[in-house]
Amino acid sequence: MKVGLLWFDDDPARDLAQKVGGAARHYRKKFGRRPTICYVNPTMLNGKARQVGGLKVAPLGSVLRHHFWIGEQDGDLSG
């Protein structure tokens, strides 16, 4: 990912899908493009990647809990 957005959401009332959705909406509003990947702390996914609304959510150890590093996967220009 060359360009991304770091999003923070620690609200216990929202589940992972809602948090990723909020980050994705903000990314699209800011950059005018649809994100394709969101990296989160592995503890948020039990170490396994999954899909949330067509967006790949993948574990990455360098991302802190409650943070969402969202953007476009390298080579993906599907906007």
C-alpha positions as CSV (number, residue, x, y, z in Angstrom):
1,M,0.0,0.0,0.0
2,K,1.5,3.3,-1.1
3,V,-1.3,5.6,0.2
4,G,-3.4,4.8,3.2
5,L,-5.4,6.2,6.0
6,L,-5.0,5.3,9.7
7,W,-8.3,5.2,11.4
8,F,-8.9,4.8,15.2
9,D,-12.1,3.4,16.7
10,D,-12.2,1.9,20.2
11,D,-16.0,2.1,20.6
12,P,-17.1,-1.2,22.2
13,A,-20.7,-0.7,21.0
14,R,-19.5,-1.1,17.3
15,D,-18.4,-4.5,15.9
16,L,-15.5,-5.0,13.5
17,A,-17.7,-4.6,10.4
18,Q,-19.1,-1.3,11.5
19,K,-15.6,0.0,12.4
20,V,-14.1,-1.0,9.0
21,G,-17.2,0.4,7.2
22,G,-16.7,3.8,8.9
23,A,-13.0,3.8,7.9
24,A,-13.9,2.8,4.4
25,R,-16.5,5.6,4.1
26,H,-14.0,8.2,5.3
27,Y,-11.3,6.9,2.9
28,R,-13.6,7.1,-0.1
29,K,-14.8,10.6,0.9
30,K,-11.2,11.8,1.4
31,F,-9.6,10.2,-1.7
32,G,-12.5,9.6,-4.0
33,R,-11.6,6.0,-4.4
34,R,-12.8,2.7,-2.9
35,P,-10.3,1.1,-0.5
36,T,-9.5,-2.6,-1.2
37,I,-7.6,-3.6,2.0
38,C,-7.7,-2.8,5.7
39,Y,-5.0,-4.0,8.0
40,V,-5.8,-4.5,11.7
41,N,-4.0,-6.0,14.7
42,P,-4.1,-9.8,14.5
43,T,-6.0,-10.0,17.8
44,M,-9.0,-8.4,16.1
45,L,-9.2,-11.3,13.6
46,N,-7.8,-14.3,15.6
47,G,-4.9,-14.1,13.1
48,K,-7.1,-14.9,10.0
49,A,-8.0,-12.6,7.1
50,R,-11.6,-12.1,6.2
51,Q,-13.9,-10.0,4.0
52,V,-16.1,-7.2,5.3
53,G,-18.4,-5.7,2.7
54,G,-16.1,-6.7,-0.2
55,L,-13.1,-5.3,1.6
56,K,-10.2,-7.6,2.5
57,V,-9.4,-7.2,6.2
58,A,-6.0,-8.7,7.0
59,P,-3.9,-9.1,10.2
60,L,-0.7,-7.1,10.5
61,G,1.3,-7.2,13.7
62,S,2.6,-3.6,13.4
63,V,-0.9,-2.1,13.6
64,L,-2.0,-1.2,17.1
65,R,-5.3,-2.5,18.6
66,H,-8.3,-0.4,17.6
67,H,-6.4,1.1,14.6
68,F,-7.4,0.4,11.0
69,W,-4.8,1.0,8.3
70,I,-7.0,1.2,5.2
71,G,-6.1,1.8,1.5
72,E,-5.6,0.3,-1.9
73,Q,-3.6,-2.9,-2.2
74,D,-0.5,-2.4,-4.4
75,G,-1.4,-3.1,-8.1
76,D,-5.1,-2.6,-7.5
77,L,-6.4,0.4,-9.5
78,S,-10.1,-0.6,-9.5
79,G,-11.2,2.6,-7.9
